[in-house]
């Protein structure tokens, strides 16, 4: 009976050693994926901050028009969601257009930079349809939301104070 347990234990140890070797092979891939995700997040955060800064400047220009619409009876909630919807559509269209343009220019761009054929050949794997792009587009949507916050604060101001 003791020998039967010992034999089963040896098989489990061999199996665990094999799994450990597989894990060691995956470590560089996991590290690379983690770094790409972090870089995509940083890029997306930068984009969201830029959208926020642009929104503040844009809202200063549109503050009078929003107050005028409110004086005609347009609900502030409607004006806010119109602005949020417009920002989200424009931001997503711009993000998708940038990704599509880069995908179309991929081969010539990376070829001119001196990368090998394995990098320029998109049949092996397309980096433009990856989880990192989802992270970037998520940050673009966060940026669209953040860029709508000044509108929410501006719509709380009294109409008379803005129109004077």
C-alpha positions as CSV (number, residue, x, y, z in Angstrom):
1,X,0.0,0.0,0.0
2,X,2.8,2.4,0.8
3,X,4.4,1.7,-2.6
4,X,1.2,2.6,-4.4
5,X,1.1,6.0,-2.7
6,X,4.7,6.6,-3.5
7,X,4.2,5.8,-7.2
8,X,1.2,8.2,-7.4
9,X,3.2,10.9,-5.6
10,X,6.0,10.6,-8.2
11,X,3.6,11.0,-11.1
12,X,2.2,14.2,-9.5
13,X,5.7,15.6,-8.9
14,X,6.6,14.9,-12.6
15,X,3.3,16.5,-13.7
16,X,3.9,19.6,-11.5
17,X,7.5,19.9,-12.8
18,X,6.1,19.8,-16.4
19,X,3.5,22.5,-15.5
20,X,6.3,24.6,-13.9
21,X,8.3,24.4,-17.1
22,X,5.2,25.5,-19.1
23,X,4.7,28.4,-16.7
24,X,8.4,29.4,-17.1
25,X,7.9,29.5,-20.9
26,X,4.8,31.7,-20.5
27,X,6.5,34.3,-18.2
28,X,8.0,36.4,-21.0
29,X,4.7,36.4,-22.8
30,X,2.8,37.5,-19.7
31,X,5.4,40.1,-18.9
32,X,5.1,41.5,-22.4
33,X,1.3,41.5,-22.3
34,X,1.4,43.3,-19.0
35,X,3.8,46.0,-20.3
36,X,1.7,46.5,-23.4
37,X,-1.5,46.9,-21.3
38,X,0.2,49.4,-19.0
39,X,1.5,51.4,-22.0
40,X,-2.0,51.4,-23.6
41,X,-3.4,52.6,-20.3
42,X,-0.9,55.4,-20.1
43,X,-1.7,56.4,-23.7
44,X,-5.4,56.3,-23.0
45,X,-5.1,58.4,-19.8
46,X,-3.1,61.0,-21.8
47,X,-5.9,61.1,-24.4
48,X,-8.5,61.5,-21.8
49,X,-6.7,64.4,-20.2
50,X,-6.3,66.1,-23.6
51,X,-10.0,65.6,-24.3
52,X,-10.8,67.1,-20.9
53,X,-8.7,70.2,-21.6
54,X,-10.3,70.7,-25.0
55,X,-13.7,70.3,-23.5
56,X,-13.1,73.1,-21.0
57,X,-12.1,75.4,-23.9
58,X,-15.0,74.3,-26.0
59,X,-17.5,74.8,-23.2
60,X,-16.4,78.3,-22.5
61,X,-17.3,79.1,-26.1
62,X,-20.7,77.3,-25.9
63,X,-21.6,78.6,-22.5
64,X,-23.7,81.4,-23.8
65,X,-25.5,79.2,-26.3
66,X,-26.3,76.6,-23.6
67,X,-27.7,79.3,-21.3
68,X,-29.8,80.7,-24.2
69,X,-31.2,77.2,-24.9
70,X,-32.0,76.8,-21.2
71,X,-33.8,80.2,-21.2
72,X,-36.0,78.9,-24.0
73,X,-36.9,75.9,-21.9
74,X,-34.5,73.2,-22.9
75,X,-33.9,70.9,-19.8
76,X,-30.3,71.0,-18.5
77,X,-30.3,67.2,-18.5
78,X,-31.0,67.1,-22.2
79,X,-28.2,69.6,-22.9
80,X,-25.8,67.5,-20.8
81,X,-26.6,64.2,-22.5
82,X,-26.5,65.8,-25.9
83,X,-23.0,67.0,-25.2
84,X,-21.9,63.7,-23.7
85,X,-23.3,61.7,-26.7
86,X,-21.6,64.1,-29.1
87,X,-18.3,63.8,-27.3
88,X,-18.5,60.0,-27.2
89,X,-19.3,59.7,-30.9
90,X,-16.6,62.1,-32.0
91,X,-13.9,60.5,-29.7
92,X,-14.7,57.0,-30.8
93,X,-14.8,57.9,-34.4
94,X,-11.4,59.7,-34.1
95,X,-9.9,56.7,-32.1
96,X,-11.2,54.2,-34.6
97,X,-10.0,56.3,-37.6
98,X,-6.5,56.6,-36.1
99,X,-6.3,52.8,-35.5
100,X,-7.6,52.2,-39.1
101,X,-5.1,54.7,-40.6
102,X,-2.2,53.1,-38.7
103,X,-3.4,49.6,-39.7
104,X,-3.5,50.7,-43.4
105,X,0.0,52.3,-43.2
106,X,1.5,49.5,-41.0
107,X,3.5,47.7,-43.7
108,X,5.0,50.7,-45.3
109,X,5.6,52.6,-42.0
110,X,7.3,49.7,-40.2
111,X,9.1,48.7,-43.4
112,X,10.6,52.2,-43.7
113,X,11.6,52.1,-40.1
114,X,13.7,48.9,-40.8
115,X,11.6,46.3,-39.1
116,X,11.7,42.7,-40.4
117,X,9.1,41.0,-42.5
118,X,7.7,39.2,-39.5
119,X,6.8,42.5,-37.9
120,X,5.3,44.0,-41.1
121,X,3.2,40.9,-42.0
122,X,-0.2,41.2,-40.3
123,X,-1.3,37.7,-41.2
124,X,0.6,36.2,-38.2
125,X,-1.3,38.5,-35.8
126,X,-3.0,41.8,-36.0
127,X,-2.0,44.1,-33.2
128,X,-4.8,46.5,-34.1
129,X,-7.5,44.1,-33.0
130,X,-6.0,43.3,-29.6
131,X,-7.0,43.8,-25.9
132,X,-4.7,46.8,-25.8
133,X,-6.9,48.6,-28.3
134,X,-9.9,47.9,-26.2
135,X,-8.0,49.5,-23.2
136,X,-7.2,52.6,-25.4
137,X,-10.8,52.9,-26.6
138,X,-12.0,52.5,-23.0
139,X,-9.8,55.4,-22.0
140,X,-11.1,57.4,-24.9
141,X,-14.7,56.9,-23.6
142,X,-13.5,57.9,-20.1
143,X,-12.0,61.0,-21.7
144,X,-15.4,61.7,-23.4
145,X,-17.1,61.4,-20.0
146,X,-14.5,63.6,-18.3
147,X,-14.8,66.2,-21.0
148,X,-18.5,66.4,-20.3
149,X,-18.0,67.2,-16.6
150,X,-17.4,71.0,-17.2
151,X,-20.7,71.1,-19.0
152,X,-22.5,69.5,-16.0
153,X,-20.9,72.2,-13.7
154,X,-21.7,75.0,-16.2
155,X,-25.3,74.0,-16.5
156,X,-25.8,74.5,-12.8
157,X,-25.1,78.2,-13.1
158,X,-28.1,80.5,-13.2
159,X,-29.1,81.4,-16.7
160,X,-29.4,85.1,-15.8
161,X,-25.8,85.3,-14.6
162,X,-24.5,83.8,-17.9
163,X,-26.7,85.9,-20.2
164,X,-25.8,89.2,-18.6
